[in-house]
Amino acid sequence: MSDPNHSPDQSQEVYDLIDGATGDIQAVASQLSDLVQIIKSSESTLDEKIETYEDIIDSEVGDTNMVRARNLEREYGIRQLYLKFEGGNPTGTHKDRIAFAQCMDAMRRGFDVITVATCGNYGVAVAFAASLTGLKCIIYIPENYHTRRTDEMRSLGAEIIRAPGDYESAVGLSQNDAVKFEYYDANPGGQNTILQLKAYGEIAYEIYDQLHDAPRVLACPVSNGTVLAGIHKGFLSLYKRGKTSRIPRMVAGSSYGKNPIIQAFIHNKDSCEDLVPEKIKETKINEPLINWHSFDGDYALWSVRQSKGWAADASDKSMKDLARIIRDKEGISVLPASTAGLVSLIKQHQKEPLGNDRYVVILTGRK
């Protein structure tokens, strides 16, 4: 593992985010053509459309692979390490879980347009989910960001609006337009947060189905914090219902010095505090993780502390190196940013060896 105290990467004027995930959108869309016709047909009732869309979600979203990483166990001396690989979703990331859930909610509530701000993966997920429903999709992308997934969004029928400023500014513009024009707001930190947390809670249920209990630790990369908070919410539900004997310790990892959740934990803050935007420098590796404002950060911070977990920084080099090791040792191609939770887990293990138990790590992306 690399030195966590190495200096952060230098900024670029234009952020060339070439490290986005890829999925099997065309193959999935082709298989779903008959169902999509039912959803888009003017002769179908709303109940028929919703039921058909639920069939699509059940068959294509979630139930992702989880494998025991025996070679990584030998590499780092951790017993029973499981990799929950979210790259099996249609667009290659966990974002499909909330994209499809919100598009179905938008259909049910009678919206015609759905909007979101993105730097890449989430925009593709929403564009694809919307394309199967007939919803118009408007995506706001910071004007100085370049991602190869923009062409995918357009090919799926999404309208792209280049927003001045950073990601947080793009979210604000998307949210304001949602109110002004009565769009469905699929952004984090808005009125649909509970729906988003519930959708990510499905990950906990899938882990339970395989392990028949909660793991000792659940490690997850964090940006806005929604995924980690949602998984924790899922395990809380399972525990309260008597399904599991415990709640896993939630472990968060994110880019070195560039995420409010990690900084709040490290500095023992009661809540997440905004970072200085000018000090946040995006790179090809860290972009999926960094925020000067984490929209669901307090949910995630509470989840980490309530479960007696921990949080740690991850350098670009450590994430890139670990993604290579996972590919070489386990044959799985992951986005380097998605290894941040595993970096945090390994760093703690190197300080104080973890006991013989079961550990689950969330990973995403494929190429």
C-alpha positions in Angstrom: 0.0 0.0 0.0 1.2 3.5 -0.7 2.0 6.2 1.9 -1.2 7.9 2.9 0.7 11.1 3.5 1.9 11.6 -0.1 1.1 15.0 -1.7 -2.3 15.3 -3.5 -2.4 15.3 -7.3 -2.2 18.6 -9.3 -5.3 20.0 -11.0 -6.0 20.3 -14.6 -8.0 23.0 -16.4 -10.2 20.4 -18.1 -11.0 17.2 -16.2 -10.7 14.3 -18.6 -12.6 11.7 -16.8 -11.7 8.7 -18.9 -12.0 6.2 -16.1 -15.7 5.7 -16.2 -17.4 2.3 -16.0 -18.9 0.5 -18.9 -21.9 -1.8 -19.1 -24.0 -3.9 -21.5 -26.6 -1.3 -22.3 -27.2 -2.3 -25.9 -27.5 -6.0 -25.1 -29.9 -5.3 -22.2 -32.0 -2.9 -24.2 -32.3 -5.5 -27.0 -33.5 -8.2 -24.7 -36.1 -5.8 -23.2 -37.6 -4.5 -26.4 -41.0 -6.3 -26.0 -41.4 -5.0 -22.4 -40.4 -1.5 -23.4 -43.1 -1.5 -26.1 -45.7 -2.2 -23.4 -44.4 0.6 -21.2 -44.4 3.2 -24.0 -47.7 2.1 -25.5 -50.5 4.6 -25.2 -52.9 1.7 -24.9 -51.2 0.4 -21.7 -52.7 1.5 -18.3 -50.4 3.1 -15.7 -50.7 -0.1 -13.6 -49.6 -2.2 -16.6 -46.6 0.1 -17.2 -45.5 0.1 -13.6 -45.8 -3.7 -13.4 -43.8 -4.2 -16.6 -41.1 -1.8 -15.4 -40.9 -3.7 -12.1 -40.3 -6.9 -14.1 -37.4 -5.1 -15.8 -35.9 -4.0 -12.5 -36.3 -7.5 -11.1 -34.6 -9.2 -14.0 -31.8 -6.7 -14.7 -30.9 -4.6 -11.7 -29.3 -5.8 -8.5 -28.5 -9.4 -7.4 -24.9 -8.7 -8.3 -22.1 -11.2 -7.8 -20.3 -11.6 -4.5 -17.3 -13.8 -4.4 -14.8 -14.8 -1.8 -11.4 -13.3 -2.6 -9.0 -16.0 -1.4 -6.0 -14.6 -3.3 -6.5 -11.2 -1.7 -6.9 -12.9 1.7 -3.4 -14.5 1.2 -2.0 -11.2 0.0 -3.1 -9.2 3.0 -3.7 -11.8 5.7 -7.4 -11.1 6.0 -9.7 -14.1 6.5 -13.0 -14.5 4.6 -12.9 -11.4 2.4 -15.8 -11.1 0.0 -16.1 -8.7 -3.0 -19.6 -7.5 -3.8 -19.2 -6.5 -7.4 -21.7 -3.9 -8.6 -20.3 -3.8 -12.2 -22.9 -6.4 -13.2 -25.6 -3.8 -13.3 -26.7 -2.7 -16.8 -24.6 0.4 -17.0 -21.7 -1.0 -14.9 -22.3 0.6 -11.5 -24.5 0.6 -8.4 -26.1 3.8 -9.8 -28.6 1.7 -11.7 -30.2 0.8 -8.4 -31.4 4.3 -7.7 -31.8 5.4 -11.3 -34.4 2.7 -12.0 -36.1 3.1 -8.6 -36.6 6.9 -9.3 -37.7 6.5 -12.9 -40.4 4.1 -11.7 -41.4 6.6 -8.9 -41.5 9.4 -11.6 -43.8 7.3 -13.7 -46.1 6.5 -10.8 -46.3 10.1 -9.8 -47.1 11.4 -13.3 -43.9 13.2 -14.2 -42.8 13.7 -17.8 -39.2 14.8 -17.2 -36.5 13.6 -14.9 -33.3 15.6 -14.2 -30.0 15.0 -12.5 -26.5 16.5 -12.3 -23.6 14.2 -13.0 -19.9 13.8 -13.9 -20.5 10.5 -15.7 -21.8 7.2 -14.4 -25.0 8.4 -12.7 -26.0 10.3 -15.8 -25.8 7.2 -17.9 -27.8 5.2 -15.4 -30.6 7.7 -15.3 -30.6 8.2 -19.1 -30.8 4.5 -19.7 -33.5 3.9 -17.0 -35.5 6.9 -18.5 -35.1 5.6 -22.0 -37.1 2.5 -21.2 -40.0 4.5 -19.8 -40.5 7.4 -22.3 -39.5 9.9 -19.7 -37.5 12.9 -21.0 -34.1 13.0 -19.3 -32.2 16.3 -18.8 -28.7 15.9 -17.5 -26.5 18.8 -16.1 -22.7 18.3 -16.5 -20.1 20.8 -15.2 -18.8 22.6 -18.3 -15.1 21.9 -17.6 -15.6 18.1 -17.3 -15.1 15.7 -20.2 -16.3 12.1 -19.8 -16.6 9.5 -22.5 -20.0 8.6 -21.1 -21.5 11.9 -22.4 -22.0 10.3 -25.9 -23.8 7.4 -24.2 -26.2 9.8 -22.5 -27.0 11.5 -25.8 -27.4 8.2 -27.6 -30.0 7.2 -25.0 -32.0 10.3 -25.8 -30.8 12.5 -22.9 -30.5 16.3 -23.3 -27.2 17.5 -22.0 -26.8 21.0 -20.4 -23.4 22.2 -19.6 -23.5 24.0 -16.2 -21.0 26.6 -15.2 -18.9 25.8 -12.1 -18.3 22.5 -10.3 -20.4 19.4 -9.6 -22.1 21.0 -6.6 -23.1 24.0 -8.7 -24.5 21.7 -11.4 -26.6 19.9 -8.7 -28.0 23.2 -7.6 -28.9 24.3 -11.1 -30.6 20.9 -11.7 -32.5 21.1 -8.5 -33.7 24.7 -9.1 -34.9 23.8 -12.6 -36.7 20.8 -11.2 -38.7 23.1 -9.0 -39.2 25.8 -11.7 -40.3 23.4 -14.5 -41.8 20.6 -12.4 -39.2 18.0 -13.3 -38.6 14.9 -11.2 -35.5 15.6 -9.1 -33.2 12.6 -9.0 -30.3 14.4 -7.4 -28.8 13.4 -4.0 -29.8 15.4 -0.9 -33.3 16.2 -2.2 -36.8 15.0 -1.4 -36.2 11.5 -2.7 -33.3 10.7 -0.3 -35.4 8.1 1.5 -36.2 6.3 -1.8 -32.5 6.3 -2.7 -31.4 4.9 0.7 -34.0 2.2 0.4 -32.8 1.2 -3.1 -29.2 0.9 -1.9 -30.5 -1.0 1.2 -31.2 -3.9 -1.2 -27.4 -4.5 -1.3 -27.6 -5.5 2.4 -30.4 -7.9 1.7 -28.4 -9.6 -1.1 -25.4 -9.9 1.2 -27.6 -11.5 3.9 -29.0 -13.9 1.3 -25.5 -15.3 0.7 -23.9 -15.1 4.1 -27.1 -15.8 6.2 -26.0 -13.2 8.6 -24.3 -9.8 8.6 -20.6 -9.6 8.0 -18.3 -8.2 10.7 -17.4 -5.3 8.5 -18.9 -3.7 5.4 -16.4 -1.4 3.5 -17.6 1.0 1.0 -16.2 4.0 -1.1 -18.0 7.3 -0.3 -18.7 10.4 -2.2 -22.0 11.9 -1.2 -22.4 9.0 1.3 -25.7 7.7 0.0 -24.6 4.1 -0.8 -23.0 3.5 2.6 -25.9 5.0 4.4 -28.4 3.0 2.4 -26.6 -0.3 3.0 -26.4 0.5 6.7 -30.2 1.2 6.7 -30.7 -2.2 5.1 -28.7 -4.0 7.7 -30.5 -2.0 10.5 -33.8 -3.3 9.1 -32.5 -6.9 9.0 -31.3 -6.7 12.5 -34.5 -5.2 13.9 -36.5 -8.0 12.2 -34.3 -10.6 13.9 -32.7 -11.8 10.6 -29.1 -11.1 11.6 -27.2 -11.4 14.8 -25.4 -8.1 14.4 -25.0 -4.9 12.4 -21.7 -4.7 10.5 -19.2 -2.1 11.3 -19.4 0.4 8.4 -16.1 1.4 6.9 -15.8 4.4 4.6 -12.9 5.3 2.3 -12.5 8.3 0.0 -9.9 10.4 -1.8 -7.1 11.9 0.3 -8.3 15.1 2.0 -11.1 15.7 -0.4 -14.3 14.3 1.1 -16.2 15.9 4.0 -17.4 12.5 5.4 -13.8 11.3 5.9 -12.6 14.6 7.2 -15.4 14.9 9.7 -14.6 11.4 11.1 -10.9 12.0 11.2 -11.2 15.3 13.0 -14.1 14.1 15.3 -16.6 16.6 14.0 -20.3 16.3 15.0 -21.4 16.7 11.4 -19.9 17.1 7.9 -18.5 20.5 7.1 -18.0 21.8 3.6 -14.5 21.9 2.4 -12.9 24.7 0.5 -13.9 24.3 -3.1 -10.7 25.8 -4.5 -8.7 23.1 -2.7 -10.6 20.3 -4.3 -8.6 19.0 -7.2 -10.1 16.3 -9.5 -8.0 13.7 -11.2 -8.9 10.8 -13.5 -8.8 8.5 -10.5 -10.4 10.4 -7.7 -13.3 12.2 -9.4 -16.1 9.7 -8.4 -15.2 10.2 -4.8 -14.5 13.9 -4.1 -16.9 16.6 -3.0 -16.5 19.8 -1.2 -20.1 19.2 0.0 -21.4 15.6 0.6 -25.2 15.8 0.1 -25.9 12.8 2.3 -22.7 13.0 4.3 -24.4 13.3 7.7 -26.3 10.1 7.1 -23.1 8.3 6.2 -21.1 9.8 9.1 -23.9 8.7 11.6 -23.8 5.2 10.1 -20.1 4.9 10.5 -20.2 6.0 14.1 -23.4 4.2 15.1 -21.9 0.9 13.9 -18.5 1.6 15.6 -16.8 1.6 12.2 -14.1 3.9 10.8 -13.2 6.1 7.9 -9.9 6.8 6.1 -8.3 8.6 3.2 -7.1 6.8 0.1 -4.4 8.2 -2.3 -4.7 7.9 -6.0 -1.7 5.6 -6.1 -3.1 3.2 -3.5 -6.4 3.0 -5.3 -4.8 2.5 -8.7 -2.4 -0.1 -7.3 -5.2 -2.0 -5.5 -7.4 -2.1 -8.7 -4.4 -3.7 -10.5 -3.9 -6.2 -7.7 -7.6 -7.2 -7.8 -7.4 -7.6 -11.5 -4.2 -9.7 -11.3 -5.2 -11.8 -8.3 -9.0 -12.2 -8.7 -9.5 -11.5 -12.4 -12.0 -8.7 -11.8 -11.6 -5.3 -13.5 -12.8 -2.5 -11.2 -12.7 1.3 -11.2 -9.8 2.4 -9.0 -12.0 4.8 -7.1 -14.2 2.0 -6.0 -11.4 0.4 -4.0 -11.3 3.3 -1.5 -13.3 1.3 1.1 -11.0 -1.7 0.7 -8.0 0.7 1.1 -9.5 1.8 4.4 -10.1 -1.8 5.5 -6.5 -2.8 4.7 -4.9 0.2 6.4 -6.7 -0.6 9.6 -5.7 -4.3 9.4 -2.1 -3.2 9.0 -2.3 -1.1 12.1 -4.3 -3.7 14.2 -4.9 -7.1 12.6 -8.6 -7.9 12.2 -9.9 -11.1 13.7 -11.0 -14.2 11.9 -14.5 -13.2 10.6 -16.3 -12.2 7.4 -15.6 -8.9 5.7 -17.4 -7.5 2.6 -16.2 -4.8 0.3 -18.3 -2.9 -2.3 -16.7 -2.6 -5.7 -18.0 -1.3 -9.0 -17.1 -0.7 -12.6 -15.8 -2.8 -15.5 -14.0 -2.2 -18.7 
